[in-house]
Amino acid sequence: MQFPIILVSPARAENIGAAARAMKTMGFSELRIVASDAYLKPEARWVAHGAGDILDNLQHFPTLADALHDVNFTIATTARSRAKFHYYATPQELVPMLEEKREWVGKAALVFGREDSGLTNEELVLADVLTGVPMVADYPSLNLGQAVMVYCYQLSSLMQLPAVEIKEADAQQLSALRQRVSALTARLHVDDDQKMADWLQQRLGRLTQRDTAMLHRLLHDIEINLPVDNSDNK
């Protein structure tokens, strides 16, 4: 399974090296860095300790959107205290979810935010599913290297599964559904309902392939039965 790990604006070279080491240990090989050159510092390679090939082959992108250009399913890590976002998958819950999605969504990615401030709301909106590590207390929190190790350990079984050939149409089902829902809410003039928008953004990613296909059918029936909006032609 193709599964890049993406670090957004990491500030400390040591954390990048620790992430690379965790990835190597658990069978992950593709690292992407967004808006940071800290990986070029020697400390990254010192801490990587045997995972230098991951640093040698990492890809750098100016923005998270650019780093996700070929990704069909995005999982973003965030602190559970971020009040706007309420729907989380634990690391354990991600495993069966991704086992099902590997049959139809193609490439998935796991995104980690900045050490001090995490991901912005604009970056979190790019995710299909949000995840956080359940902890007894909010502080002390896991540092970046520890967080990468927790997730790589939990998801390592996915890296042992045989590759699956995905049809392009299947891989685009979820993104097409999001576009269709967005267009429908605009057509119904409810696209300014932020609570509904947040709920849709955070729940659609949990759908199975069958659920996604059935919702496509339902939206099709709704679309063809809605009256034509001629307001733009007046």
TORPA-4810 file (N, C-alpha, C, O; in nm, 3 decimals):
<nodes>
NODE_1_0.085_-0.120_0.000_0.000_0.000_0.000_0.088_0.124_0.000_0.179_0.135_0.082_M
NODE_2_0.061_0.216_-0.091_0.134_0.342_-0.093_0.082_0.431_0.019_-0.039_0.457_0.029_Q
NODE_3_0.173_0.478_0.103_0.128_0.551_0.221_0.233_0.652_0.263_0.309_0.626_0.356_F
NODE_4_0.240_0.767_0.197_0.338_0.868_0.238_0.305_0.930_0.373_0.188_0.946_0.409_P
NODE_5_0.408_0.963_0.447_0.398_1.039_0.571_0.436_1.183_0.538_0.540_1.207_0.477_I
NODE_6_0.352_1.278_0.577_0.375_1.418_0.544_0.394_1.499_0.672_0.309_1.495_0.761_I
NODE_7_0.504_1.572_0.680_0.531_1.660_0.793_0.519_1.804_0.745_0.589_1.845_0.652_L
NODE_8_0.432_1.880_0.808_0.409_2.018_0.767_0.493_2.113_0.853_0.475_2.121_0.974_V
NODE_9_0.583_2.183_0.789_0.668_2.285_0.852_0.734_2.238_0.980_0.727_2.308_1.081_S
NODE_10_0.798_2.123_0.980_0.870_2.082_1.101_0.987_2.176_1.127_1.061_2.210_1.034_P
NODE_11_1.005_2.217_1.252_1.109_2.315_1.284_1.240_2.250_1.328_1.347_2.307_1.306_A
NODE_12_1.232_2.134_1.388_1.350_2.071_1.445_1.398_1.955_1.359_1.323_1.863_1.328_R
NODE_13_1.524_1.961_1.321_1.583_1.855_1.239_1.578_1.721_1.311_1.561_1.617_1.248_A
NODE_14_1.594_1.726_1.445_1.592_1.601_1.521_1.458_1.530_1.508_1.453_1.407_1.503_E
NODE_15_1.351_1.605_1.503_1.219_1.544_1.488_1.201_1.478_1.352_1.137_1.374_1.341_N
NODE_16_1.258_1.539_1.250_1.251_1.479_1.117_1.330_1.349_1.115_1.285_1.249_1.059_I
NODE_17_1.448_1.351_1.176_1.527_1.228_1.184_1.457_1.120_1.262_1.461_1.003_1.223_G
NODE_18_1.391_1.157_1.373_1.317_1.058_1.453_1.200_1.001_1.374_1.170_0.882_1.384_A
NODE_19_1.132_1.088_1.297_1.021_1.041_1.214_1.070_0.943_1.108_1.007_0.840_1.085_A
NODE_20_1.181_0.975_1.045_1.237_0.885_0.943_1.275_0.750_1.004_1.251_0.645_0.944_A
NODE_21_1.332_0.753_1.122_1.370_0.628_1.190_1.248_0.545_1.224_1.247_0.423_1.206_R
NODE_22_1.143_0.611_1.274_1.020_0.539_1.306_0.960_0.477_1.180_0.915_0.362_1.181_A
NODE_23_0.959_0.552_1.072_0.905_0.502_0.946_0.981_0.379_0.899_0.921_0.277_0.863_M
NODE_24_1.113_0.388_0.899_1.197_0.277_0.853_1.173_0.152_0.937_1.163_0.041_0.883_K
NODE_25_1.163_0.170_1.066_1.143_0.057_1.157_1.012_-0.015_1.131_1.004_-0.137_1.145_T
NODE_26_0.910_0.060_1.093_0.776_0.003_1.077_0.736_-0.023_0.932_0.620_-0.056_0.906_M
NODE_27_0.828_-0.007_0.838_0.801_-0.048_0.701_0.751_0.062_0.609_0.711_0.033_0.497_G
NODE_28_0.752_0.187_0.654_0.713_0.300_0.569_0.837_0.357_0.502_0.946_0.354_0.559_F
NODE_29_0.821_0.408_0.382_0.940_0.452_0.309_0.928_0.590_0.245_1.030_0.646_0.204_S
NODE_30_0.808_0.645_0.234_0.790_0.770_0.159_0.761_0.886_0.254_0.657_0.890_0.320_E
NODE_31_0.854_0.980_0.260_0.842_1.097_0.346_0.830_1.222_0.261_0.907_1.242_0.167_L
NODE_32_0.733_1.308_0.295_0.716_1.435_0.228_0.723_1.546_0.333_0.665_1.536_0.440_R
NODE_33_0.796_1.652_0.298_0.812_1.766_0.387_0.749_1.889_0.323_0.768_1.914_0.204_I
NODE_34_0.674_1.965_0.402_0.610_2.087_0.353_0.674_2.208_0.419_0.680_2.219_0.541_V
NODE_35_0.723_2.300_0.335_0.768_2.433_0.380_0.867_2.428_0.495_0.847_2.494_0.597_A
NODE_36_0.972_2.350_0.480_1.078_2.346_0.581_1.205_2.289_0.517_1.199_2.195_0.438_S
NODE_37_1.318_2.348_0.553_1.446_2.292_0.507_1.525_2.234_0.623_1.645_2.210_0.610_D
NODE_38_1.459_2.210_0.736_1.527_2.158_0.853_1.586_2.020_0.827_1.682_1.980_0.894_A
NODE_39_1.532_1.946_0.731_1.583_1.812_0.700_1.725_1.816_0.644_1.793_1.714_0.641_Y
NODE_40_1.770_1.933_0.599_1.904_1.947_0.544_2.011_1.957_0.652_2.130_1.944_0.623_L
NODE_41_1.971_1.982_0.776_2.067_1.996_0.885_2.123_1.860_0.925_2.052_1.760_0.919_K
NODE_42_2.248_1.855_0.966_2.309_1.725_1.000_2.239_1.652_1.114_2.245_1.529_1.121_P
NODE_43_2.173_1.726_1.203_2.105_1.661_1.315_1.998_1.563_1.269_1.973_1.463_1.336_E
NODE_44_1.935_1.592_1.157_1.831_1.501_1.105_1.890_1.364_1.074_1.831_1.261_1.108_A
NODE_45_2.007_1.363_1.011_2.069_1.236_0.975_2.128_1.166_1.096_2.128_1.043_1.102_R
NODE_46_2.177_1.243_1.193_2.229_1.179_1.315_2.119_1.100_1.385_2.141_0.987_1.428_W
NODE_47_2.002_1.161_1.398_1.893_1.095_1.471_1.829_0.985_1.387_1.780_0.886_1.441_V
NODE_48_1.828_1.002_1.255_1.767_0.901_1.167_1.834_0.765_1.185_1.767_0.663_1.184_A
NODE_49_1.966_0.763_1.201_2.041_0.643_1.239_1.997_0.517_1.163_1.926_0.433_1.217_H
NODE_50_2.040_0.508_1.040_2.005_0.391_0.959_1.889_0.413_0.866_1.858_0.326_0.785_G
NODE_51_1.824_0.528_0.877_1.712_0.561_0.789_1.749_0.674_0.694_1.663_0.750_0.650_A
NODE_52_1.877_0.684_0.664_1.924_0.790_0.574_1.863_0.784_0.436_1.848_0.886_0.370_G
NODE_53_1.828_0.663_0.391_1.768_0.650_0.258_1.634_0.721_0.250_1.597_0.772_0.145_D
NODE_54_1.560_0.723_0.360_1.432_0.795_0.362_1.456_0.945_0.348_1.383_1.013_0.275_I
NODE_55_1.557_0.997_0.416_1.591_1.138_0.402_1.642_1.168_0.262_1.613_1.274_0.207_L
NODE_56_1.719_1.076_0.204_1.774_1.096_0.070_1.664_1.105_-0.035_1.678_1.177_-0.134_D
NODE_57_1.555_1.033_-0.012_1.449_1.024_-0.113_1.324_1.104_-0.080_1.224_1.094_-0.151_N
NODE_58_1.328_1.183_0.027_1.209_1.260_0.063_1.178_1.364_-0.044_1.266_1.405_-0.120_L
NODE_59_1.053_1.406_-0.049_1.009_1.508_-0.142_0.969_1.633_-0.064_0.912_1.624_0.045_Q
NODE_60_0.999_1.749_-0.120_0.968_1.875_-0.055_0.864_1.951_-0.136_0.871_1.956_-0.259_H
NODE_61_0.765_2.010_-0.066_0.657_2.083_-0.132_0.635_2.216_-0.060_0.657_2.225_0.060_F
NODE_62_0.593_2.319_-0.134_0.571_2.450_-0.070_0.446_2.456_0.018_0.444_2.530_0.116_P
NODE_63_0.342_2.378_-0.015_0.218_2.380_0.061_0.168_2.238_0.081_0.209_2.146_0.010_T
NODE_64_0.078_2.221_0.178_0.018_2.090_0.200_-0.064_2.047_0.080_-0.061_1.930_0.041_L
NODE_65_-0.136_2.139_0.021_-0.216_2.106_-0.098_-0.127_2.048_-0.207_-0.166_1.952_-0.274_A
NODE_66_-0.010_2.104_-0.226_0.083_2.052_-0.326_0.130_1.912_-0.289_0.142_1.825_-0.375_D
NODE_67_0.156_1.891_-0.161_0.203_1.759_-0.116_0.097_1.651_-0.133_0.130_1.533_-0.140_A
NODE_68_-0.030_1.692_-0.140_-0.141_1.597_-0.153_-0.188_1.582_-0.298_-0.296_1.529_-0.322_L
NODE_69_-0.109_1.628_-0.393_-0.155_1.635_-0.532_-0.194_1.499_-0.590_-0.280_1.493_-0.677_H
NODE_70_-0.134_1.391_-0.544_-0.163_1.257_-0.597_-0.225_1.165_-0.492_-0.229_1.044_-0.510_D
NODE_71_-0.273_1.223_-0.383_-0.329_1.145_-0.272_-0.481_1.143_-0.283_-0.544_1.246_-0.306_V
NODE_72_-0.539_1.024_-0.266_-0.684_1.008_-0.276_-0.755_1.013_-0.140_-0.876_1.038_-0.134_N
NODE_73_-0.680_0.989_-0.033_-0.742_0.983_0.100_-0.643_1.037_0.202_-0.533_0.984_0.217_F
NODE_74_-0.683_1.143_0.271_-0.591_1.214_0.361_-0.637_1.203_0.506_-0.752_1.230_0.539_T
NODE_75_-0.544_1.162_0.592_-0.569_1.155_0.736_-0.482_1.261_0.801_-0.361_1.263_0.781_I
NODE_76_-0.542_1.348_0.879_-0.468_1.455_0.944_-0.472_1.438_1.095_-0.578_1.413_1.152_A
NODE_77_-0.358_1.452_1.159_-0.351_1.443_1.303_-0.374_1.581_1.364_-0.325_1.681_1.313_T
NODE_78_-0.447_1.584_1.473_-0.473_1.711_1.541_-0.507_1.684_1.686_-0.554_1.576_1.721_T
NODE_79_-0.483_1.782_1.770_-0.516_1.768_1.912_-0.667_1.766_1.929_-0.738_1.840_1.862_A
NODE_80_-0.715_1.681_2.016_-0.859_1.666_2.035_-0.922_1.790_2.098_-1.044_1.803_2.102_R
NODE_81_-0.839_1.881_2.149_-0.893_2.002_2.211_-0.933_2.109_2.110_-0.989_2.211_2.147_S
NODE_82_-0.903_2.085_1.979_-0.943_2.183_1.879_-1.095_2.182_1.869_-1.153_2.088_1.814_R
NODE_83_-1.161_2.286_1.922_-1.306_2.282_1.945_-1.388_2.266_1.819_-1.496_2.208_1.823_A
NODE_84_-1.339_2.315_1.706_-1.420_2.313_1.585_-1.441_2.171_1.533_-1.541_2.143_1.467_K
NODE_85_-1.347_2.082_1.562_-1.350_1.949_1.502_-1.382_1.845_1.608_-1.310_1.831_1.707_F
NODE_86_-1.490_1.771_1.587_-1.540_1.680_1.689_-1.531_1.532_1.650_-1.546_1.446_1.736_H
NODE_87_-1.507_1.502_1.524_-1.516_1.364_1.479_-1.375_1.311_1.453_-1.309_1.348_1.356_Y
NODE_88_-1.331_1.223_1.542_-1.196_1.173_1.537_-1.197_1.021_1.520_-1.287_0.952_1.569_Y
NODE_89_-1.096_0.972_1.451_-1.068_0.830_1.452_-0.942_0.810_1.536_-0.844_0.882_1.518_A
NODE_90_-0.945_0.714_1.625_-0.824_0.681_1.700_-0.729_0.606_1.608_-0.771_0.558_1.502_T
NODE_91_-0.601_0.596_1.644_-0.509_0.517_1.562_-0.559_0.375_1.538_-0.543_0.320_1.429_P
NODE_92_-0.621_0.314_1.640_-0.673_0.178_1.625_-0.788_0.173_1.524_-0.799_0.078_1.446_Q
NODE_93_-0.873_0.275_1.525_-0.987_0.277_1.433_-0.945_0.297_1.288_-1.018_0.261_1.196_E
NODE_94_-0.828_0.355_1.268_-0.781_0.377_1.131_-0.750_0.246_1.058_-0.762_0.239_0.935_L
NODE_95_-0.711_0.145_1.132_-0.667_0.020_1.067_-0.779_-0.045_0.985_-0.760_-0.064_0.865_V
NODE_96_-0.895_-0.079_1.044_-1.000_-0.138_0.960_-1.052_-0.041_0.855_-1.091_-0.083_0.746_P
NODE_97_-1.053_0.088_0.886_-1.097_0.186_0.789_-1.009_0.183_0.664_-1.059_0.186_0.552_M
NODE_98_-0.878_0.178_0.685_-0.785_0.178_0.572_-0.779_0.043_0.503_-0.754_0.036_0.383_L
NODE_99_-0.802_-0.065_0.577_-0.809_-0.197_0.514_-0.922_-0.202_0.412_-0.907_-0.261_0.305_E
NODE_100_-1.035_-0.139_0.445_-1.147_-0.133_0.350_-1.116_-0.037_0.236_-1.145_-0.067_0.120_E
NODE_101_-1.059_0.078_0.266_-1.038_0.180_0.165_-0.925_0.146_0.068_-0.923_0.197_-0.044_K
NODE_102_-0.832_0.061_0.109_-0.724_0.026_0.018_-0.774_-0.045_-0.107_-0.702_-0.052_-0.207_R
NODE_103_-0.897_-0.097_-0.101_-0.953_-0.167_-0.217_-1.006_-0.071_-0.323_-1.037_-0.112_-0.435_E
NODE_104_-1.018_0.060_-0.287_-1.082_0.149_-0.384_-1.034_0.293_-0.384_-1.063_0.366_-0.479_W
NODE_105_-0.962_0.338_-0.281_-0.924_0.479_-0.283_-0.782_0.506_-0.332_-0.744_0.622_-0.349_V
NODE_106_-0.703_0.403_-0.354_-0.568_0.428_-0.404_-0.474_0.473_-0.294_-0.463_0.406_-0.192_G
NODE_107_-0.406_0.585_-0.314_-0.301_0.629_-0.222_-0.359_0.709_-0.106_-0.434_0.804_-0.126_K
NODE_108_-0.321_0.669_0.015_-0.358_0.743_0.136_-0.233_0.811_0.191_-0.121_0.772_0.159_A
NODE_109_-0.254_0.914_0.273_-0.142_0.984_0.335_-0.178_1.021_0.478_-0.295_1.044_0.510_A
NODE_110_-0.076_1.027_0.563_-0.093_1.066_0.702_-0.016_1.195_0.725_0.104_1.202_0.699_L
NODE_111_-0.085_1.299_0.773_-0.028_1.433_0.783_-0.008_1.471_0.930_-0.098_1.455_1.012_V
NODE_112_0.111_1.523_0.960_0.143_1.573_1.094_0.172_1.723_1.084_0.236_1.768_0.989_F
NODE_113_0.125_1.798_1.182_0.141_1.943_1.180_0.265_1.992_1.252_0.350_1.914_1.293_G
NODE_114_0.273_2.120_1.266_0.387_2.188_1.330_0.399_2.148_1.477_0.299_2.120_1.544_R
NODE_115_0.522_2.146_1.526_0.546_2.107_1.664_0.472_2.197_1.763_0.421_2.149_1.865_E
NODE_116_0.465_2.326_1.735_0.409_2.418_1.833_0.262_2.450_1.813_0.192_2.483_1.908_D
NODE_117_0.214_2.439_1.689_0.076_2.483_1.663_-0.006_2.386_1.579_-0.123_2.414_1.551_S
NODE_118_0.051_2.276_1.539_-0.025_2.177_1.461_-0.059_2.227_1.322_0.016_2.303_1.261_G
NODE_119_-0.173_2.183_1.272_-0.222_2.221_1.140_-0.323_2.335_1.153_-0.397_2.342_1.251_L
NODE_120_-0.324_2.423_1.055_-0.423_2.531_1.055_-0.560_2.475_1.018_-0.569_2.365_0.964_T
NODE_121_-0.664_2.550_1.045_-0.799_2.508_1.005_-0.807_2.490_0.854_-0.874_2.398_0.806_N
NODE_122_-0.739_2.576_0.780_-0.741_2.565_0.633_-0.674_2.434_0.589_-0.717_2.374_0.491_E
NODE_123_-0.571_2.391_0.659_-0.504_2.266_0.625_-0.588_2.147_0.668_-0.593_2.046_0.598_E
NODE_124_-0.655_2.157_0.784_-0.739_2.046_0.830_-0.856_2.020_0.736_-0.902_1.906_0.724_L
NODE_125_-0.903_2.124_0.669_-1.014_2.108_0.575_-0.974_2.018_0.457_-1.060_1.960_0.392_V
NODE_126_-0.846_2.007_0.430_-0.798_1.922_0.320_-0.805_1.774_0.354_-0.787_1.689_0.267_L
NODE_127_-0.832_1.742_0.481_-0.831_1.602_0.524_-0.966_1.536_0.504_-1.071_1.602_0.508_A
NODE_128_-0.963_1.406_0.482_-1.085_1.325_0.476_-1.125_1.275_0.614_-1.243_1.261_0.644_D
NODE_129_-1.026_1.249_0.697_-1.050_1.199_0.832_-0.950_1.265_0.926_-0.833_1.283_0.891_V
NODE_130_-0.996_1.302_1.046_-0.909_1.356_1.149_-0.881_1.248_1.252_-0.966_1.163_1.280_L
NODE_131_-0.763_1.252_1.308_-0.726_1.152_1.407_-0.647_1.218_1.518_-0.576_1.316_1.496_T
NODE_132_-0.659_1.163_1.637_-0.582_1.211_1.752_-0.551_1.094_1.843_-0.626_0.996_1.849_G
NODE_133_-0.441_1.105_1.914_-0.403_0.999_2.007_-0.472_1.022_2.140_-0.450_1.126_2.203_V
NODE_134_-0.555_0.930_2.187_-0.618_0.947_2.318_-0.513_0.948_2.428_-0.430_0.857_2.437_P
NODE_135_-0.516_1.051_2.511_-0.420_1.060_2.622_-0.495_1.091_2.751_-0.603_1.150_2.750_M
NODE_136_-0.436_1.052_2.862_-0.498_1.076_2.991_-0.505_1.225_3.019_-0.601_1.274_3.078_V
NODE_137_-0.401_1.299_2.976_-0.397_1.443_2.997_-0.351_1.510_2.868_-0.278_1.451_2.790_A
NODE_138_-0.395_1.634_2.847_-0.354_1.707_2.728_-0.207_1.745_2.733_-0.145_1.771_2.629_D
NODE_139_-0.149_1.750_2.854_-0.009_1.786_2.866_0.054_1.699_2.974_-0.007_1.680_3.079_Y
NODE_140_0.174_1.646_2.952_0.257_1.670_2.835_0.206_1.594_2.712_0.157_1.482_2.723_P
NODE_141_0.217_1.656_2.597_0.173_1.594_2.473_0.290_1.518_2.409_0.405_1.535_2.448_S
NODE_142_0.257_1.435_2.310_0.361_1.365_2.235_0.436_1.464_2.147_0.375_1.555_2.089_L
NODE_143_0.568_1.447_2.136_0.638_1.530_2.038_0.622_1.467_1.900_0.566_1.358_1.886_N
NODE_144_0.672_1.535_1.798_0.648_1.491_1.660_0.703_1.352_1.634_0.634_1.268_1.575_L
NODE_145_0.826_1.327_1.676_0.885_1.195_1.653_0.807_1.084_1.721_0.787_0.978_1.662_G
NODE_146_0.762_1.108_1.844_0.682_1.008_1.916_0.549_0.983_1.846_0.505_0.869_1.835_Q
NODE_147_0.485_1.091_1.800_0.356_1.076_1.733_0.369_0.993_1.606_0.286_0.907_1.579_A
NODE_148_0.474_1.019_1.528_0.495_0.941_1.405_0.516_0.794_1.440_0.464_0.707_1.371_V
NODE_149_0.590_0.766_1.545_0.613_0.627_1.585_0.483_0.559_1.625_0.459_0.444_1.587_M
NODE_150_0.397_0.628_1.702_0.269_0.570_1.744_0.187_0.528_1.623_0.135_0.417_1.618_V
NODE_151_0.177_0.616_1.525_0.094_0.586_1.408_0.158_0.482_1.317_0.089_0.394_1.265_Y
NODE_152_0.288_0.492_1.297_0.354_0.393_1.212_0.345_0.254_1.273_0.326_0.155_1.202_C
NODE_153_0.358_0.246_1.405_0.342_0.117_1.472_0.200_0.063_1.453_0.181_-0.053_1.419_Y
NODE_154_0.102_0.149_1.476_-0.037_0.105_1.469_-0.076_0.063_1.327_-0.154_-0.030_1.310_Q
NODE_155_-0.021_0.132_1.226_-0.061_0.106_1.088_0.036_0.015_1.013_0.020_-0.007_0.894_L
NODE_156_0.136_-0.037_1.082_0.239_-0.115_1.014_0.184_-0.239_0.945_0.239_-0.283_0.844_S
NODE_157_0.077_-0.296_0.998_0.020_-0.416_0.935_-0.028_-0.388_0.793_-0.029_-0.478_0.709_S
NODE_158_-0.068_-0.264_0.766_-0.115_-0.229_0.632_-0.004_-0.238_0.528_-0.029_-0.264_0.411_L
NODE_159_0.119_-0.217_0.573_0.232_-0.220_0.480_0.266_-0.360_0.435_0.341_-0.379_0.339_M
NODE_160_0.212_-0.460_0.503_0.239_-0.600_0.467_0.136_-0.656_0.369_0.153_-0.766_0.318_Q
NODE_161_0.031_-0.580_0.343_-0.074_-0.629_0.254_-0.031_-0.617_0.109_0.039_-0.522_0.073_L
NODE_162_-0.072_-0.711_0.024_-0.033_-0.705_-0.118_-0.095_-0.584_-0.187_-0.201_-0.536_-0.149_P
NODE_163_-0.027_-0.538_-0.290_-0.076_-0.423_-0.367_-0.207_-0.458_-0.436_-0.227_-0.572_-0.478_A
NODE_164_-0.294_-0.360_-0.448_-0.423_-0.378_-0.514_-0.431_-0.282_-0.631_-0.399_-0.164_-0.617_V
NODE_165_-0.473_-0.333_-0.747_-0.487_-0.245_-0.863_-0.620_-0.170_-0.852_-0.727_-0.230_-0.842_E
NODE_166_-0.611_-0.038_-0.853_-0.727_0.047_-0.834_-0.764_0.114_-0.966_-0.678_0.171_-1.033_I
NODE_167_-0.892_0.106_-1.003_-0.938_0.178_-1.120_-0.945_0.327_-1.088_-0.983_0.365_-0.977_K
NODE_168_-0.910_0.410_-1.185_-0.909_0.554_-1.162_-1.046_0.605_-1.119_-1.056_0.692_-1.033_E
NODE_169_-1.151_0.551_-1.180_-1.287_0.594_-1.145_-1.318_0.563_-0.999_-1.382_0.643_-0.931_A
NODE_170_-1.273_0.448_-0.951_-1.296_0.412_-0.811_-1.218_0.505_-0.718_-1.270_0.548_-0.615_D
NODE_171_-1.093_0.535_-0.755_-1.009_0.619_-0.670_-1.065_0.759_-0.654_-1.037_0.827_-0.555_A
NODE_172_-1.145_0.802_-0.752_-1.200_0.938_-0.749_-1.341_0.945_-0.689_-1.401_1.052_-0.685_Q
NODE_173_-1.394_0.831_-0.645_-1.533_0.829_-0.594_-1.555_0.926_-0.478_-1.654_0.999_-0.476_Q
NODE_174_-1.462_0.926_-0.382_-1.480_1.008_-0.264_-1.468_1.157_-0.296_-1.551_1.236_-0.251_L
NODE_175_-1.366_1.194_-0.373_-1.351_1.335_-0.409_-1.468_1.382_-0.494_-1.513_1.496_-0.480_S
NODE_176_-1.518_1.296_-0.582_-1.634_1.330_-0.664_-1.757_1.349_-0.576_-1.840_1.437_-0.603_A
NODE_177_-1.770_1.268_-0.472_-1.884_1.281_-0.381_-1.877_1.415_-0.307_-1.979_1.482_-0.291_L
NODE_178_-1.759_1.452_-0.263_-1.745_1.581_-0.194_-1.785_1.697_-0.286_-1.855_1.789_-0.244_R
NODE_179_-1.741_1.691_-0.410_-1.776_1.796_-0.505_-1.926_1.800_-0.530_-1.986_1.907_-0.542_Q
NODE_180_-1.985_1.682_-0.537_-2.129_1.674_-0.564_-2.210_1.727_-0.446_-2.308_1.799_-0.465_R
NODE_181_-2.168_1.692_-0.325_-2.236_1.743_-0.205_-2.222_1.894_-0.197_-2.318_1.964_-0.164_V
NODE_182_-2.104_1.945_-0.227_-2.081_2.088_-0.222_-2.171_2.161_-0.322_-2.229_2.265_-0.291_S
NODE_183_-2.180_2.106_-0.443_-2.264_2.168_-0.546_-2.411_2.165_-0.505_-2.485_2.260_-0.530_A
NODE_184_-2.454_2.054_-0.443_-2.594_2.042_-0.404_-2.629_2.139_-0.291_-2.735_2.202_-0.294_L
NODE_185_-2.542_2.151_-0.191_-2.571_2.244_-0.082_-2.575_2.388_-0.133_-2.653_2.470_-0.083_T
NODE_186_-2.492_2.419_-0.233_-2.497_2.553_-0.293_-2.629_2.572_-0.368_-2.691_2.678_-0.362_A
NODE_187_-2.671_2.467_-0.438_-2.796_2.475_-0.514_-2.917_2.491_-0.421_-3.015_2.556_-0.457_R
NODE_188_-2.907_2.432_-0.303_-3.015_2.442_-0.204_-3.002_2.568_-0.117_-3.086_2.594_-0.031_L
NODE_189_-2.895_2.645_-0.140_-2.870_2.768_-0.066_-2.851_2.743_0.084_-2.894_2.822_0.167_H
NODE_190_-2.786_2.631_0.116_-2.755_2.601_0.256_-2.604_2.587_0.275_-2.558_2.537_0.378_V
NODE_191_-2.528_2.632_0.178_-2.383_2.617_0.185_-2.319_2.711_0.287_-2.200_2.698_0.316_D
NODE_192_-2.397_2.804_0.342_-2.343_2.892_0.446_-2.369_2.838_0.587_-2.336_2.903_0.686_D
NODE_193_-2.428_2.719_0.596_-2.450_2.654_0.725_-2.319_2.587_0.768_-2.290_2.475_0.725_D
NODE_194_-2.242_2.654_0.850_-2.108_2.607_0.883_-2.109_2.476_0.960_-2.022_2.392_0.940_Q
NODE_195_-2.206_2.458_1.049_-2.214_2.333_1.124_-2.237_2.215_1.032_-2.177_2.109_1.048_K
NODE_196_-2.326_2.233_0.934_-2.351_2.126_0.838_-2.227_2.100_0.753_-2.191_1.985_0.726_M
NODE_197_-2.162_2.208_0.710_-2.042_2.193_0.628_-1.934_2.118_0.702_-1.869_2.029_0.646_A
NODE_198_-1.912_2.152_0.829_-1.812_2.082_0.910_-1.848_1.935_0.927_-1.763_1.847_0.918_D
NODE_199_-1.977_1.910_0.953_-2.021_1.771_0.972_-1.997_1.690_0.845_-1.945_1.579_0.851_W
NODE_200_-2.036_1.744_0.731_-2.015_1.674_0.604_-1.867_1.652_0.577_-1.826_1.543_0.538_L
NODE_201_-1.786_1.756_0.598_-1.643_1.745_0.573_-1.581_1.632_0.654_-1.494_1.560_0.604_Q
NODE_202_-1.624_1.618_0.777_-1.559_1.524_0.867_-1.622_1.384_0.867_-1.561_1.290_0.918_Q
NODE_203_-1.741_1.369_0.811_-1.807_1.238_0.813_-1.799_1.162_0.681_-1.800_1.039_0.681_R
NODE_204_-1.790_1.234_0.570_-1.789_1.165_0.441_-1.669_1.071_0.429_-1.680_0.965_0.367_L
NODE_205_-1.557_1.108_0.489_-1.438_1.025_0.479_-1.452_0.890_0.547_-1.373_0.799_0.519_G
NODE_206_-1.548_0.874_0.634_-1.568_0.747_0.704_-1.654_0.648_0.625_-1.668_0.532_0.664_R
NODE_207_-1.711_0.693_0.515_-1.799_0.605_0.438_-1.723_0.491_0.372_-1.609_0.508_0.329_L
NODE_208_-1.786_0.374_0.366_-1.731_0.263_0.290_-1.759_0.284_0.142_-1.831_0.376_0.104_T
NODE_209_-1.703_0.198_0.060_-1.727_0.210_-0.084_-1.875_0.193_-0.116_-1.929_0.267_-0.199_Q
NODE_210_-1.942_0.097_-0.052_-2.084_0.076_-0.077_-2.164_0.198_-0.034_-2.254_0.242_-0.106_R
NODE_211_-2.132_0.254_0.083_-2.202_0.374_0.130_-2.183_0.489_0.031_-2.277_0.562_0.000_D
NODE_212_-2.061_0.504_-0.017_-2.030_0.612_-0.111_-2.110_0.596_-0.240_-2.166_0.692_-0.291_T
NODE_213_-2.114_0.474_-0.291_-2.189_0.448_-0.414_-2.338_0.474_-0.395_-2.403_0.532_-0.482_A
NODE_214_-2.393_0.433_-0.281_-2.536_0.454_-0.255_-2.567_0.603_-0.240_-2.672_0.650_-0.284_M
NODE_215_-2.477_0.676_-0.177_-2.500_0.820_-0.162_-2.492_0.891_-0.297_-2.565_0.987_-0.321_L
NODE_216_-2.403_0.845_-0.385_-2.399_0.898_-0.521_-2.534_0.878_-0.589_-2.584_0.968_-0.657_H
NODE_217_-2.593_0.759_-0.571_-2.724_0.730_-0.632_-2.832_0.822_-0.576_-2.915_0.874_-0.650_R
NODE_218_-2.829_0.840_-0.444_-2.928_0.926_-0.381_-2.915_1.070_-0.430_-3.015_1.134_-0.462_L
NODE_219_-2.793_1.120_-0.436_-2.772_1.258_-0.483_-2.816_1.274_-0.628_-2.869_1.378_-0.666_L
NODE_220_-2.794_1.171_-0.709_-2.838_1.175_-0.848_-2.990_1.191_-0.855_-3.042_1.272_-0.932_H
NODE_221_-3.060_1.112_-0.774_-3.206_1.120_-0.774_-3.255_1.256_-0.725_-3.351_1.311_-0.778_D
NODE_222_-3.188_1.310_-0.626_-3.225_1.443_-0.575_-3.201_1.548_-0.683_-3.286_1.634_-0.706_I
NODE_223_-3.087_1.541_-0.748_-3.050_1.641_-0.849_-3.149_1.646_-0.965_-3.188_1.754_-1.010_E
NODE_224_-3.188_1.529_-1.013_-3.275_1.529_-1.130_-3.419_1.568_-1.096_-3.498_1.601_-1.185_I
NODE_225_-3.453_1.563_-0.967_-3.588_1.600_-0.926_-3.599_1.741_-0.870_-3.709_1.788_-0.838_N
NODE_226_-3.486_1.808_-0.857_-3.491_1.947_-0.812_-3.535_2.037_-0.927_-3.498_2.012_-1.041_L
NODE_227_-3.613_2.140_-0.898_-3.649_2.234_-1.004_-3.526_2.307_-1.056_-3.430_2.329_-0.981_P
NODE_228_-3.528_2.344_-1.181_-3.416_2.416_-1.241_-3.411_2.557_-1.184_-3.512_2.626_-1.177_V
NODE_229_-3.292_2.599_-1.143_-3.274_2.733_-1.087_-3.236_2.828_-1.201_-3.126_2.820_-1.254_D
NODE_230_-3.328_2.916_-1.236_-3.304_3.011_-1.345_-3.272_3.152_-1.294_-3.278_3.249_-1.369_N
NODE_231_-3.237_3.159_-1.164_-3.214_3.291_-1.107_-3.098_3.366_-1.173_-3.098_3.489_-1.178_S
NODE_232_-2.999_3.291_-1.223_-2.885_3.357_-1.287_-2.919_3.417_-1.422_-2.846_3.501_-1.474_D
NODE_233_-3.032_3.372_-1.479_-3.068_3.418_-1.612_-3.164_3.538_-1.609_-3.201_3.591_-1.713_N
NODE_234_-3.202_3.580_-1.489_-3.297_3.691_-1.478_-3.225_3.824_-1.501_-3.288_3.930_-1.496_K
</nodes>
